[in-house]
Amino acid sequence: MEEPNFFDKVYEVAKLIPYGRVTSYGAIAKYLGAARSARMVGWAMNKSLEKDIPAHRVVNRIGLLTGKQHFGGTNLMQQLLENEGVKVVDNQIVDFKKHFWDPFVELG
C-alpha cells in the first residue's frame, strides 16, 4: 500500500478537530513532525474544499481566519465557525485559547 502524502496526513488530522474547536496550520505541521511546514498545511487546506475536510476549523497561530478567501469570497468560514459556537470578530476568533485544539496534546 502506498504511503500517504503530506496533504493526506494533514487531512487525517483536520478530520479529528472536534466540533466547536479550532487548530492552527502550525499545530498540524508540528504534530506531523514538520514544524516548519505551516504554509504547506495551508496549501493542503486550500485544496481540501472539495473533500469532506473541516478546513474552516484551521486558522493561523493567533486565531485569524487567514484561509477565508478560499471559501468562495464569502463569510462562509466565519459562518461555519459561528454555527459551531465559535465567535468571530473582525476575522479573529474571540477567546482563541479556549477554542484551541492542539493535536500534539490531544492525540499524543
NORJO-V291331 format. One record per helix or strand of 3 or more residues. SS is the DSSP state (h for helix, s for strand). FROM is the first residue (numbers start at 1). TO is the last residue. If there is no record, write none. Layout:
# NORJO-V291331
SS:FROM:TO
SS:FROM:TO
This chain:
# NORJO-V291331
h:6:14
s:22:24
h:25:31
h:38:46
h:55:57
h:68:70
h:76:83
h:96:99
h:103:107
